Amino acid sequence: MKIEKREIGRRLIHIALGLIIVFLILNNLLTTSILFLILVIGFILSVISIKYKIPGVHWFLKNFERDEYIHIFPG
């Protein structure tokens, strides 16, 4: 089974973000309300990025999102 470079990048980003979130929660730097706010902002950016190319967000989607999801529900 050959895993393409984009998929490896996606997996590494998910692992890194997960570890960062756990670290921040364990050190009381991230509360549930802040985490919820981040999720809401991420959802809004995802919906907006379907129609508009948001700088930064578009780069991440272009380089790490799976092709079949980029036009349906990116992020």
C-alpha positions as CSV (number, residue, x, y, z in Angstrom):
1,M,0.0,0.0,0.0
2,K,1.5,3.3,-1.1
3,I,0.6,6.3,0.9
4,E,1.0,9.6,-0.9
5,K,2.9,12.6,0.4
6,R,-0.2,14.6,1.1
7,E,-1.8,11.9,3.2
8,I,1.4,11.6,5.3
9,G,1.3,15.4,5.8
10,R,-2.4,15.2,6.9
11,R,-1.6,12.5,9.4
12,L,1.3,14.4,10.8
13,I,-0.7,17.6,11.2
14,H,-3.5,15.6,13.0
15,I,-1.0,14.0,15.4
16,A,0.8,17.3,16.1
17,L,-2.5,19.2,16.7
18,G,-3.7,16.4,19.0
19,L,-0.5,16.5,21.0
20,I,-0.6,20.3,21.3
21,I,-4.2,20.3,22.4
22,V,-3.5,17.6,25.1
23,F,-0.4,19.5,26.3
24,L,-2.4,22.8,26.5
25,I,-5.3,21.2,28.4
26,L,-2.9,19.4,30.8
27,N,-1.2,22.7,31.6
28,N,-4.5,24.6,32.0
29,L,-3.7,26.8,29.0
30,L,-6.8,25.7,27.0
31,T,-10.2,25.6,28.5
32,T,-13.3,23.9,27.1
33,S,-14.8,27.3,26.2
34,I,-11.7,28.3,24.2
35,L,-11.6,24.9,22.5
36,F,-15.3,25.3,21.6
37,L,-14.5,28.8,20.2
38,I,-11.7,27.4,18.1
39,L,-14.0,24.7,16.7
40,V,-16.7,27.2,15.8
41,I,-14.2,29.5,14.1
42,G,-12.8,26.4,12.2
43,F,-16.3,25.4,11.1
44,I,-17.0,29.0,9.9
45,L,-13.7,29.1,8.0
46,S,-14.4,25.7,6.4
47,V,-17.8,26.8,5.2
48,I,-16.4,30.2,3.8
49,S,-13.5,28.4,2.2
50,I,-15.9,26.5,-0.1
51,K,-16.6,29.7,-2.0
52,Y,-13.6,32.0,-1.2
53,K,-9.8,31.4,-1.2
54,I,-8.8,32.5,2.3
55,P,-5.0,33.2,2.4
56,G,-3.3,30.7,4.7
57,V,-6.4,28.4,4.9
58,H,-6.4,27.9,1.1
59,W,-2.7,27.0,1.2
60,F,-3.3,24.3,3.9
61,L,-6.3,23.0,2.0
62,K,-4.4,22.9,-1.3
63,N,-1.5,21.0,0.3
64,F,-3.1,18.8,2.8
65,E,-6.8,18.3,2.1
66,R,-8.1,15.2,0.3
67,D,-9.3,16.0,-3.2
68,E,-12.7,14.5,-2.8
69,Y,-13.5,16.7,0.3
70,I,-12.0,20.1,-0.8
71,H,-15.1,21.2,-2.7
72,I,-17.7,19.5,-0.4
73,F,-16.6,20.3,3.1
74,P,-12.9,21.2,3.4
75,G,-11.0,21.1,6.6
